[in-house]
Amino acid sequence: MAKIKYYYDQDSCTYKEISLTKKSLFLKLIKSASFILCLTTIITYARENYFDSKKVVLLKKENNNLKTRYELVMQDMSNIENRLNELQKQDDQVYRVILGSDPIPNQIRTPSIGGIEHYKDLIDKDKNKLILKVSQKADKLRHKLNIQSKSYDKLLTLANKKTNQLACFPSIQPVENKDLRRISSSFGMRPHPTLKILKMHNGQDFAVLSGTPIYATADGIVKKAYYSRTGGNTIEIRHGRFMTRYCHLRSMKVKPGQRVRRGQNIGKSGATGTHCSGPHLHYEILEKKSNGGYKYVNPIHYFLGDLTTAQYAKVKKLVKRNLMSMD
């Protein structure tokens, strides 16, 4: 029930009821409506700009989770791409060299990602920028994986055709060395232990105890088994276009003309020879040149047969140490 308002009439000395006119009533309603509208506007503005609704809070949380997942996916894709680049490098510089095949040109390995038409549904839309980046990255990886897969198929075909040739390819270490602790002085200019000068070290030294079994690194025929003043007891094995040499042996188990298999025990390590500073194996690989002679090559590039990719990378780091040669 609405309250009735009165005013005091001094002429009659009585209270009389206040009667509102239509105009005053209308103005009152307008004032009330304006106040309510202003209050509603202020509350709405405050809610939209300073207070998040429950739905908005959930959407923001979901958006942050999606951004985190996006960053993780992009990081994973980058790691995959780096690993793929390593495989491509190993493919071109090792496997194809071994099999006598030309490296794959960069323009073939480099993906040609689709143009504007390929991504027309994602371009110029802010909300799709992240999706566009992921799509382009995925297409790039898909292309490179496809090329690498085809490359491995070709290499497998070549390998099947060259089984006998591969058997004659030096591809393992000449000593048991799974923990890689026996890697010593490597190929290159090294301080000589007895001459005390920088001298070309044409092989790879393995620091092993005297009497350690020595193995042929590929199928072949023993060319020589002899004693030399500097190299001590030495075995030379011919493997087609390669020749391997094993020096400073304590004893030899093969003779010239004998056929050997990869992994066959051919002798035991020692410290024979005038320039030997202690028990070890000096191992050399020589490759035949076009003019008929031989050239020394770095043995670590031929240890892939018994090393994983990670171990091979570790060996490459180990041989960078400028250690004095042991002979």
C-alpha positions in Angstrom: 0.0 0.0 0.0 1.5 3.3 -1.1 2.2 5.9 1.6 0.0 9.0 1.6 1.8 12.3 2.1 0.4 15.4 3.7 1.3 19.1 4.1 0.3 21.6 6.8 -2.2 24.3 5.6 -1.6 27.4 7.8 -4.8 29.1 6.7 -7.0 26.3 7.9 -4.5 25.0 10.5 -5.0 21.5 9.3 -3.1 18.8 7.4 -4.2 18.2 3.9 -3.3 15.3 1.6 -0.8 16.0 -1.2 -2.3 15.2 -4.5 0.2 14.6 -7.4 -0.5 15.9 -10.8 0.0 13.8 -13.9 3.0 15.9 -14.9 4.7 15.6 -11.5 4.0 11.9 -11.5 5.5 11.5 -14.9 8.6 13.4 -14.0 9.0 11.3 -10.9 8.8 8.1 -13.0 11.3 9.5 -15.5 13.8 10.2 -12.7 13.3 6.8 -11.2 13.8 5.1 -14.6 16.9 7.2 -15.3 18.4 6.3 -12.0 17.8 2.6 -12.6 19.2 2.8 -16.1 22.3 4.5 -14.9 22.8 2.0 -12.1 22.3 -0.9 -14.5 24.8 0.5 -16.9 27.4 1.0 -14.3 27.0 -2.5 -12.9 27.1 -4.0 -16.4 30.3 -2.1 -17.3 31.9 -3.1 -14.1 31.1 -6.8 -14.6 32.3 -6.8 -18.2 35.6 -4.9 -17.5 36.5 -5.8 -13.9 34.8 -9.0 -13.1 34.9 -12.2 -15.2 31.9 -14.4 -15.3 32.3 -18.1 -14.5 32.1 -18.9 -18.2 34.8 -16.4 -19.1 37.1 -17.7 -16.3 36.7 -21.3 -17.7 37.3 -20.1 -21.3 40.5 -18.2 -20.2 41.8 -21.3 -18.4 41.1 -23.5 -21.4 42.8 -20.9 -23.7 45.9 -20.9 -21.5 46.0 -24.7 -21.5 45.7 -24.8 -25.3 48.6 -22.3 -25.6 50.8 -24.4 -23.4 49.9 -27.5 -25.4 50.7 -25.6 -28.6 54.1 -24.6 -27.3 54.8 -28.2 -26.3 53.7 -29.5 -29.7 55.9 -27.0 -31.5 58.9 -27.9 -29.3 58.3 -31.6 -30.0 58.1 -30.9 -33.7 61.3 -28.9 -33.6 63.1 -31.8 -31.8 61.8 -34.2 -34.5 63.0 -31.9 -37.2 66.5 -31.7 -35.6 66.7 -35.5 -35.3 65.5 -35.8 -38.9 68.2 -33.4 -40.1 70.8 -35.6 -38.3 69.4 -38.7 -40.2 69.6 -36.8 -43.5 73.2 -35.8 -42.8 74.1 -39.3 -41.9 72.3 -40.6 -45.0 74.1 -38.2 -47.4 77.6 -38.3 -45.8 77.8 -41.9 -44.6 75.4 -44.4 -46.0 75.3 -43.0 -49.6 79.1 -42.7 -49.6 79.4 -46.3 -48.5 77.0 -47.5 -51.2 78.5 -45.2 -53.9 75.3 -43.2 -54.4 75.0 -39.4 -54.9 73.6 -37.3 -52.0 70.0 -36.1 -52.4 70.0 -32.5 -53.6 68.9 -29.8 -51.1 66.2 -28.6 -53.4 64.5 -32.0 -53.2 64.9 -32.3 -49.4 63.7 -28.8 -48.9 59.9 -28.8 -48.8 57.9 -26.5 -51.1 55.0 -25.7 -48.8 51.6 -25.0 -50.5 50.9 -21.3 -51.3 48.0 -19.1 -50.5 45.4 -21.4 -51.9 46.6 -24.3 -49.8 46.1 -22.2 -46.6 43.3 -19.9 -47.8 41.0 -20.9 -45.0 43.6 -20.0 -42.3 45.2 -16.9 -43.7 44.1 -13.4 -42.4 42.3 -14.8 -39.5 43.8 -14.0 -36.2 42.2 -16.9 -34.4 43.9 -19.3 -36.9 47.5 -18.0 -36.7 48.5 -20.8 -34.4 46.8 -23.5 -36.5 48.5 -22.0 -39.6 52.0 -22.4 -38.0 51.3 -25.9 -36.9 49.9 -26.9 -40.3 53.0 -25.5 -42.1 55.4 -27.2 -39.7 53.5 -30.5 -40.0 53.6 -30.2 -43.8 57.3 -29.5 -43.8 58.0 -32.6 -41.6 55.7 -34.7 -43.7 57.6 -33.8 -46.8 61.0 -34.5 -45.3 59.9 -37.8 -43.7 58.6 -38.9 -47.1 61.9 -38.1 -48.8 63.9 -39.8 -46.1 61.6 -42.9 -46.2 62.1 -43.1 -50.0 65.9 -42.7 -49.5 66.0 -45.6 -47.1 64.1 -47.7 -49.5 66.7 -47.0 -52.2 69.6 -47.6 -49.8 68.1 -50.9 -48.8 67.8 -51.9 -52.5 71.5 -50.9 -53.1 72.6 -52.7 -49.9 70.9 -55.9 -51.0 72.7 -55.7 -54.3 76.0 -55.0 -52.6 75.9 -57.5 -49.8 79.3 -59.0 -50.6 80.8 -55.6 -51.1 79.4 -54.4 -47.7 80.9 -57.5 -46.0 84.3 -56.2 -47.2 83.7 -52.7 -45.8 85.5 -52.0 -42.5 82.5 -51.1 -40.2 83.3 -52.2 -36.7 85.9 -51.4 -34.0 88.8 -53.8 -33.9 88.5 -54.3 -30.1 85.6 -54.9 -27.7 84.7 -51.3 -26.8 81.0 -50.9 -26.1 81.5 -48.3 -23.3 83.9 -46.3 -25.6 86.5 -46.0 -22.8 89.3 -47.4 -25.0 89.2 -44.6 -27.5 92.6 -42.8 -27.3 94.6 -40.7 -29.7 92.8 -40.2 -33.0 93.6 -39.4 -36.7 95.4 -36.1 -37.4 98.3 -34.0 -36.3 99.3 -35.2 -32.8 102.3 -34.8 -30.4 104.6 -37.9 -30.9 105.4 -39.7 -27.6 109.1 -40.4 -28.4 110.0 -37.9 -31.1 108.4 -35.0 -29.1 107.2 -33.2 -32.3 103.9 -32.7 -34.0 103.5 -35.6 -36.4 100.7 -36.9 -38.6 98.9 -39.8 -36.8 97.5 -41.9 -39.6 95.2 -44.1 -37.5 93.2 -44.5 -34.3 94.7 -45.7 -31.0 92.8 -47.9 -28.6 94.2 -48.0 -25.0 93.9 -51.7 -24.2 95.8 -54.1 -21.9 98.4 -56.4 -23.5 96.7 -59.6 -24.6 93.4 -58.0 -25.5 91.8 -59.9 -28.5 92.0 -58.0 -31.9 89.3 -58.5 -34.5 89.2 -58.1 -38.3 86.8 -55.2 -39.1 85.7 -56.7 -42.4 85.9 -59.7 -44.7 89.1 -59.9 -46.5 92.4 -61.6 -47.3 95.5 -61.2 -45.1 98.1 -59.5 -47.3 100.9 -59.4 -44.7 101.7 -60.5 -41.2 105.1 -59.3 -40.3 107.4 -57.4 -37.8 108.5 -53.8 -38.4 110.8 -51.7 -36.3 108.3 -48.9 -35.7 105.0 -50.8 -35.9 106.1 -54.0 -34.2 104.0 -57.1 -35.1 101.7 -55.9 -37.8 98.8 -57.4 -39.8 97.6 -56.0 -43.1 94.3 -57.2 -44.5 93.0 -56.3 -48.0 89.2 -55.7 -48.3 88.6 -54.9 -52.0 89.2 -51.1 -52.3 90.1 -50.9 -48.6 93.0 -52.1 -46.5 93.3 -52.3 -42.7 96.4 -52.4 -40.6 96.8 -53.5 -37.0 100.1 -52.6 -35.2 102.0 -53.3 -32.0 100.5 -56.8 -31.6 101.9 -59.2 -29.0 100.9 -62.2 -31.1 99.4 -62.9 -34.6 96.9 -65.7 -35.4 96.7 -65.4 -39.2 99.1 -65.9 -42.1 99.4 -64.1 -45.5 96.9 -65.4 -48.0 94.4 -66.5 -45.3 90.8 -65.4 -45.8 89.2 -63.8 -42.7 85.7 -62.8 -41.7 84.5 -59.6 -40.0 84.8 -60.1 -36.2 87.3 -62.9 -36.5 90.1 -62.9 -33.9 93.4 -62.3 -35.7 95.7 -61.7 -32.8 96.3 -60.0 -29.4 97.4 -56.5 -28.5 100.8 -55.7 -27.2 103.5 -53.1 -27.1 105.9 -54.2 -29.8 107.9 -51.7 -31.9 110.5 -49.0 -31.0 108.0 -46.1 -31.1 105.4 -47.7 -28.9 104.9 -46.0 -25.6 102.8 -48.7 -23.9 100.3 -51.5 -24.6 97.7 -50.4 -27.1 96.4 -51.1 -30.6 97.2 -48.7 -33.5 94.5 -49.2 -36.2 94.6 -47.8 -39.7 92.2 -47.8 -42.7 93.5 -47.1 -46.2 91.3 -46.5 -49.2 92.4 -47.2 -52.8 92.9 -44.1 -55.0 92.1 -43.8 -58.7 95.8 -44.0 -59.6 96.2 -47.3 -57.8 97.8 -46.1 -54.6 96.3 -45.9 -51.1 95.4 -43.0 -48.9 94.8 -42.9 -45.2 91.2 -42.2 -44.0 89.9 -41.4 -40.5 88.8 -44.8 -38.9 86.1 -43.2 -36.7 83.9 -42.7 -39.8 83.8 -46.5 -40.2 82.6 -47.6 -36.8 78.9 -47.4 -37.6 78.4 -51.2 -37.7 78.6 -51.6 -33.9 77.6 -48.1 -32.7 74.3 -46.5 -32.2 73.8 -43.0 -33.4 74.2 -41.6 -29.9 77.4 -43.6 -29.4 78.8 -42.5 -32.8 78.1 -38.8 -31.7 80.0 -39.5 -28.4 83.0 -41.0 -30.3 83.1 -37.8 -32.5 83.4 -35.8 -29.3 86.0 -38.0 -27.8 88.3 -37.9 -30.7 88.3 -34.1 -30.7 90.6 -34.2 -27.7 94.2 -33.4 -28.8 95.7 -36.4 -27.0 99.3 -37.5 -27.6 99.6 -40.5 -29.8 100.9 -43.7 -28.3 103.2 -44.6 -31.2 
